[in-house]
Every structure is written in structure tokens, then in C-alpha cells.
Amino acid sequence: MGTTAKEEMARFWEKNTKSNRPLSPHVTIYKWSLPMAMSITHRGTGVVLSLGVSLFGLAALLLPEQFPHYLAMVKSLSLGPALIYSAKFALAFPFSYHTWNGVRHLVSSLRGGPGAEGGEASAGCGSAGCSIWEGALGDGD
């Protein structure tokens, strides 16, 4: 006969108590570093992009009109250039940051790590700089 979940948990905790291993500390006790922040931001932008693409596809399936109709509706609101460019930046930044940070990570992995001291900081600043530049000026309109 199989064991119950309660028995499995009791066996697990008994084994860990006997081995006297410490529990993992909470993430808030660690000193934040640039690679840690970039990793969290990379994961966050990945989630945002996944949700955005999924919601856009769902909207394309469920909404009655075609995309040009909704684009004309937004243009008719006369929101002003500051709000329009801010919205465009908010849409472009996650994509460009996730892309550039992914390329940075791929190159870093292929050469065996960040390399020289300070390489992570310069790569991170380059990744963030490219993302901001592309998000702010990458729009042709």
C-alpha cells in the first residue's frame, strides 16, 4: 500500500532535521547586485511580454472590429504626443530590454562567464542603454 502525503512530509522533515541542514534564507536578506536585478527584470519582462502577446491574440479573436478600427479610435482621442510617446516607450522597453539582455546572457554563457572584473556592470549598462535608446527613438512616427 502507498504512503499518504502526511507520512511523506513527516519522513521528509525527519530526514532534514537529522541532517542538520539550514533552511534557505529569504531573498530579502541578500545584498542586491546588478546581476540579481537584471535577472529579476529579465524574468519580469518575459512574463509581461508573454501576457501581452496572449492578451493581444485573445483580443484579436474576440473583438468584433479589425485592428485599424481600434487604432483610429485611439487617434481620435487626441491624447497628445507626451502620452503617446510614453505609451509607445512602455510597449517597446520590455521587448528591447528582454532581447538585449538575452543576447548579453547568451554571449556571456558562450565565452564562459562575464570575464573580467566589472564585465557584468558594463554589459548591464549596455543592455539597459540599448533598451532605453531603442524604446525612446526606435519609433518612426
PyMOL commands that set and color helices and strands:
alter all, ss='L'
color gray80, all
select helices_A, chain A and resi 5-19+27-29+34-62+67-76+81-110+119-137
alter helices_A, ss='H'
color red, helices_A
deselect
rebuild
show_as cartoon
